[in-house]
Amino acid sequence: MNINDISRATLGRLPRYLEFIETSPEVSHGPGARVSSSLIARNLGLGEVLVRKDLSALAGAGRPKTGFDVSDLETALREYIGSDNPTPVIIVGAGRLGTAILNYKGFTGFGVEVVAAFDRSGSKKNDRHIMPLEDMRSYCEKNGIRIAIMAVSDDACQTICDIVIEAGINKILNFSQVRPSVPENVLVEQLNIALSLAALKHSGI
């Protein structure tokens, strides 16, 4: 498996692997220390084959029985997740949803950091400053921002998306039910909560 082909499901497990390796007293960190996929799988409640496949995509095949070099595996996980150098992300739309996302603490485990939020009018919520939308372009150009989370109404989605793209953003996570029209060089990830709930409803469990 190419490292660029890692699935979304695998990506969701990588921070759990890293946390276990960094914090578990069962994992040694001295010279030559190794950790097995069976130890990780047992502690995280996952299948051993699944863990081995996930980690092999990042760090190559481990040795039979002894597993992976701890130092090499930890480095590979941190580099792929980007936890040492998180990617800056902005939020556009600071209503209830946008503010909730702004205050969410779980992004750093996945190598991203929400650095700013923008709305039609600047404000201050929970000690976090929300900047006016007209300041977004200069902020993104100055700080090299390329990813945005859009938490705006369906009616405003296309208009705001156009403004976001003009600011230099080429990757968008969109919470609106409307899929905006974008140039070919812009990637939009459409987050449909209703669809996810429907999939849960019809799951076989």
URZISUL-V868962 format. One record per residue. N is the residue number from 1. RES is the residue in one small letter. NEAR is the number of other ideal C-beta (glycine too) atoms within 12 Angstrom. Layout:
n->N res->RES near->NEAR
n->N res->RES near->NEAR
This chain:
n->1 res->m near->17
n->2 res->n near->9
n->3 res->i near->20
n->4 res->n near->11
n->5 res->d near->11
n->6 res->i near->23
n->7 res->s near->17
n->8 res->r near->11
n->9 res->a near->14
n->10 res->t near->28
n->11 res->l near->26
n->12 res->g near->17
n->13 res->r near->32
n->14 res->l near->37
n->15 res->p near->28
n->16 res->r near->29
n->17 res->y near->42
n->18 res->l near->37
n->19 res->e near->24
n->20 res->f near->30
n->21 res->i near->40
n->22 res->e near->23
n->23 res->t near->15
n->24 res->s near->21
n->25 res->p near->11
n->26 res->e near->18
n->27 res->v near->27
n->28 res->s near->20
n->29 res->h near->21
n->30 res->g near->10
n->31 res->p near->9
n->32 res->g near->14
n->33 res->a near->21
n->34 res->r near->29
n->35 res->v near->38
n->36 res->s near->28
n->37 res->s near->34
n->38 res->s near->25
n->39 res->l near->30
n->40 res->i near->37
n->41 res->a near->25
n->42 res->r near->17
n->43 res->n near->23
n->44 res->l near->26
n->45 res->g near->13
n->46 res->l near->25
n->47 res->g near->16
n->48 res->e near->21
n->49 res->v near->14
n->50 res->l near->23
n->51 res->v near->35
n->52 res->r near->31
n->53 res->k near->23
n->54 res->d near->37
n->55 res->l near->45
n->56 res->s near->24
n->57 res->a near->29
n->58 res->l near->35
n->59 res->a near->35
n->60 res->g near->17
n->61 res->a near->18
n->62 res->g near->30
n->63 res->r near->19
n->64 res->p near->12
n->65 res->k near->12
n->66 res->t near->18
n->67 res->g near->30
n->68 res->f near->36
n->69 res->d near->27
n->70 res->v near->33
n->71 res->s near->22
n->72 res->d near->24
n->73 res->l near->39
n->74 res->e near->33
n->75 res->t near->21
n->76 res->a near->29
n->77 res->l near->39
n->78 res->r near->28
n->79 res->e near->19
n->80 res->y near->29
n->81 res->i near->32
n->82 res->g near->25
n->83 res->s near->26
n->84 res->d near->16
n->85 res->n near->14
n->86 res->p near->19
n->87 res->t near->24
n->88 res->p near->27
n->89 res->v near->35
n->90 res->i near->43
n->91 res->i near->44
n->92 res->v near->50
n->93 res->g near->39
n->94 res->a near->37
n->95 res->g near->25
n->96 res->r near->15
n->97 res->l near->26
n->98 res->g near->35
n->99 res->t near->25
n->100 res->a near->22
n->101 res->i near->31
n->102 res->l near->35
n->103 res->n near->20
n->104 res->y near->23
n->105 res->k near->12
n->106 res->g near->16
n->107 res->f near->26
n->108 res->t near->24
n->109 res->g near->25
n->110 res->f near->28
n->111 res->g near->25
n->112 res->v near->30
n->113 res->e near->26
n->114 res->v near->34
n->115 res->v near->27
n->116 res->a near->33
n->117 res->a near->41
n->118 res->f near->41
n->119 res->d near->36
n->120 res->r near->24
n->121 res->s near->15
n->122 res->g near->20
n->123 res->s near->21
n->124 res->k near->15
n->125 res->k near->20
n->126 res->n near->15
n->127 res->d near->10
n->128 res->r near->24
n->129 res->h near->20
n->130 res->i near->31
n->131 res->m near->29
n->132 res->p near->21
n->133 res->l near->34
n->134 res->e near->16
n->135 res->d near->25
n->136 res->m near->35
n->137 res->r near->25
n->138 res->s near->18
n->139 res->y near->28
n->140 res->c near->30
n->141 res->e near->15
n->142 res->k near->15
n->143 res->n near->23
n->144 res->g near->17
n->145 res->i near->33
n->146 res->r near->23
n->147 res->i near->36
n->148 res->a near->48
n->149 res->i near->40
n->150 res->m near->50
n->151 res->a near->35
n->152 res->v near->37
n->153 res->s near->23
n->154 res->d near->19
n->155 res->d near->12
n->156 res->a near->25
n->157 res->c near->28
n->158 res->q near->23
n->159 res->t near->23
n->160 res->i near->36
n->161 res->c near->34
n->162 res->d near->23
n->163 res->i near->31
n->164 res->v near->43
n->165 res->i near->30
n->166 res->e near->22
n->167 res->a near->34
n->168 res->g near->25
n->169 res->i near->40
n->170 res->n near->22
n->171 res->k near->25
n->172 res->i near->40
n->173 res->l near->31
n->174 res->n near->38
n->175 res->f near->35
n->176 res->s near->33
n->177 res->q near->18
n->178 res->v near->22
n->179 res->r near->19
n->180 res->p near->32
n->181 res->s near->15
n->182 res->v near->26
n->183 res->p near->16
n->184 res->e near->9
n->185 res->n near->12
n->186 res->v near->25
n->187 res->l near->19
n->188 res->v near->30
n->189 res->e near->20
n->190 res->q near->22
n->191 res->l near->20
n->192 res->n near->17
n->193 res->i near->15
n->194 res->a near->13
n->195 res->l near->13
n->196 res->s near->13
n->197 res->l near->11
n->198 res->a near->11
n->199 res->a near->13
n->200 res->l near->12
n->201 res->k near->11
n->202 res->h near->10
n->203 res->s near->9
n->204 res->g near->6
n->205 res->i near->6
